[in-house]
């Protein structure tokens, strides 16, 4: 059974886009699943570096909606 036919017929644009990408380059998919090579170590270093940079610049966490709305709306700061 070909799993791509029902996917194409589904009303899910992101899934259709993903399926088209798989059909476009099946060799890349096969290599990703079959070969032992990966870039996980590099991605881990990138993630750690970005986290450190966010901490240095004070953006390590997302503000709550109440804090964000009061800090971005000058009218609410006037009282």
C-alpha positions, -999 to +999 in steps of 0.1 A: +000+000+000+013+034-009+010+057+021+014+089-001-019+087-019-041+092+012-017+120+023-021+138-010-059+135-007-060+148+029-069+184+036-036+190+055-013+215+036+017+209+059+015+171+054+012+175+016+042+198+016+062+172+036+052+144+013+062+164-018+096+170-001+100+132+005+090+124-031+114+151-044+145+136-027+140+100-016+177+093-016+183+119+011+155+102+032+171+068+027+205+081+036+193+098+067+177+066+079+204+042+068+237+060+075+253+065+109+264+101+102+245+130+118+250+166+129+236+161+164+268+173+181+269+205+161+232+212+167+237+207+205+266+232+205+244+257+186+215+253+210+238+257+240+254+288+225+220+304+217+208+297+252+239+314+267+234+344+244+198+347+255+208+346+291+234+373+286+209+396+269+181+390+294+159+371+270+162+336+286+125+332+291+093+344+276+075+371+295+040+365+308+012+380+288+004+405+316+040+417+317+044+418+280+012+438+274+021+464+301+057+468+288+047+472+252+017+494+257+027+530+267-009+539+276-010+513+303+022+526+319+007+561+324-020+547+347 
